[in-house]
């Protein structure tokens, strides 16, 4: 006599769910789509749903609003708040991170610059400079979301600056020097509370 265990029953249930959910690639593959097309379709749906979610903190806006005001005065487009820059990950990148895309806090597309604000609650204190010498294999061995997100943007040609809440003064001064910001912007950023 054949007997189904709870585990086998659950696995069958999960399989049925995946075949009937537009958020799973199995749904599209069972309907004749290629893996690549199925991956792209699921990513598109997730991007649409996630673009409605606010990901910025009030703390970050104190700094990003100052930067937006300055770059807008130079007729440079800035992407932040509800219009953040989005980078879609490839299937290989997804396999490393289990993310299909990353949103970035503040982007100046004309300059290929991204500025990320890292508060103490959600982000690690890691050496962000080491992403320059890292490759995919480094992330397979020792994954760190913050480093990987920065690395992905760098692989797409962006220069990425991290403003860390715990090192805000030195990070602002570095940003000031690297982007050759005027003294007035530096003062506004340093006086932000």
C-alpha positions in Angstrom: 0.0 0.0 0.0 1.3 3.4 -1.0 1.5 6.1 1.7 2.0 9.9 1.4 4.0 11.6 4.1 3.2 15.1 5.4 6.4 16.3 3.7 5.4 14.8 0.3 1.9 16.3 0.6 3.4 19.7 1.4 5.8 19.5 -1.5 3.0 18.6 -3.8 1.0 21.6 -2.5 3.9 24.0 -3.1 4.4 22.6 -6.6 0.7 23.3 -7.4 1.0 26.8 -6.0 4.0 27.5 -8.1 2.2 26.3 -11.2 -0.7 28.6 -10.5 1.1 31.8 -9.4 2.1 34.5 -11.8 4.9 35.3 -9.4 6.6 32.0 -10.1 8.6 31.0 -13.2 7.0 27.5 -13.1 3.7 29.2 -14.0 5.1 30.5 -17.3 7.3 27.5 -18.1 4.3 25.2 -17.8 2.7 27.4 -20.4 5.5 27.0 -22.9 7.7 30.0 -22.1 11.4 29.7 -22.0 13.2 30.1 -18.6 14.6 33.4 -19.7 11.2 34.8 -20.7 9.6 33.4 -17.5 12.3 35.0 -15.4 11.7 38.4 -17.2 7.9 38.2 -16.8 8.2 37.5 -13.0 10.7 40.3 -12.6 8.4 42.7 -14.5 5.5 41.9 -12.1 7.7 42.3 -9.0 9.1 45.6 -10.2 5.6 46.9 -10.8 4.5 45.9 -7.3 7.6 47.1 -5.6 7.7 50.5 -7.3 4.6 51.4 -5.3 6.5 50.9 -2.0 8.4 53.7 -0.3 12.0 52.6 0.5 13.5 55.9 1.7 13.8 57.1 5.3 13.1 60.6 6.6 16.7 60.7 7.8 18.1 60.1 4.3 15.9 62.8 2.8 17.5 65.4 4.9 20.7 64.9 2.9 19.2 63.8 -0.5 16.9 66.8 -0.7 20.0 69.1 -0.4 21.7 67.2 -3.2 18.6 67.2 -5.4 18.2 70.9 -5.0 21.8 71.5 -6.1 21.8 69.1 -9.1 18.4 70.3 -10.2 19.8 73.8 -10.3 22.4 72.5 -12.8 19.6 71.0 -14.9 20.6 67.5 -13.9 17.9 65.0 -13.5 17.9 63.2 -10.1 16.1 60.0 -9.3 15.0 59.5 -5.7 12.1 59.2 -3.4 9.3 57.6 -5.4 11.3 57.6 -8.6 14.4 55.7 -7.6 16.8 54.2 -10.1 16.2 50.5 -10.7 18.7 48.0 -11.9 17.4 44.6 -13.0 19.6 41.6 -12.2 20.5 38.9 -14.6 19.5 35.3 -13.8 23.1 34.6 -12.6 23.1 37.6 -10.3 19.7 36.5 -9.0 21.1 33.1 -8.2 23.7 34.8 -6.0 21.4 37.3 -4.3 17.9 35.9 -4.7 16.9 39.5 -5.7 15.6 40.2 -9.1 16.4 44.0 -9.0 17.8 46.7 -6.7 16.4 50.2 -6.2 19.0 52.9 -5.4 18.4 55.8 -3.1 19.7 58.7 -5.2 20.9 58.7 -8.8 22.2 61.4 -11.2 21.9 59.6 -14.5 23.8 62.2 -16.5 26.9 61.7 -14.3 26.4 57.9 -13.8 26.5 58.6 -10.0 24.6 56.7 -7.3 24.4 57.8 -3.7 23.2 55.4 -1.1 22.3 56.4 2.4 22.9 53.7 5.0 21.3 54.1 8.4 22.5 52.0 11.4 19.4 49.8 11.6 19.5 48.1 8.2 23.1 48.3 7.1 26.4 46.7 8.1 29.6 48.6 8.8 31.7 47.0 6.1 34.6 48.2 3.8 32.7 49.5 0.8 35.8 50.3 -1.1 36.7 46.6 -1.6 33.9 46.1 -4.2 36.3 47.6 -6.8 38.5 44.4 -6.6 35.6 41.9 -6.1 34.1 39.5 -8.6 31.0 37.2 -8.6 32.9 34.4 -6.9 33.6 36.6 -3.9 29.9 36.9 -3.3 29.2 33.2 -3.9 31.7 32.5 -1.1 30.6 35.3 1.3 27.5 37.1 0.4 26.8 40.6 1.8 23.7 42.4 0.4 25.1 46.0 0.8 28.4 45.1 -0.9 26.6 43.2 -3.7 24.2 46.0 -4.4 27.1 48.5 -4.7 29.0 46.0 -6.8 26.0 45.5 -9.2 25.8 49.3 -9.8 29.5 49.5 -10.4 29.3 46.7 -12.9 26.7 48.8 -14.8 29.1 51.7 -15.0 28.0 53.8 -12.0 30.2 55.5 -9.5 28.7 54.7 -6.1 29.0 56.7 -2.9 27.8 55.5 0.5 26.7 58.0 3.1 26.8 56.1 6.4 24.9 57.5 9.3 27.8 56.5 11.7 30.4 58.2 9.5 28.3 60.9 8.0 30.7 63.8 8.3 33.7 62.0 6.6 31.4 60.5 3.9 30.0 64.0 3.1 33.4 65.5 2.9 34.5 62.6 0.5 31.4 63.2 -1.6 32.1 66.9 -1.7 35.7 66.3 -2.9 34.8 63.6 -5.4 31.9 65.4 -7.0 33.5 68.8 -6.6 30.5 70.3 -4.9 30.5 74.0 -4.0 31.2 75.0 -0.4 27.6 76.1 0.0 26.4 72.6 -0.6 29.0 71.1 1.8 27.8 73.6 4.5 24.2 72.7 4.0 25.0 68.9 4.2 27.2 69.3 7.3 24.6 71.4 9.1 21.8 69.0 8.3 20.3 67.5 11.5 
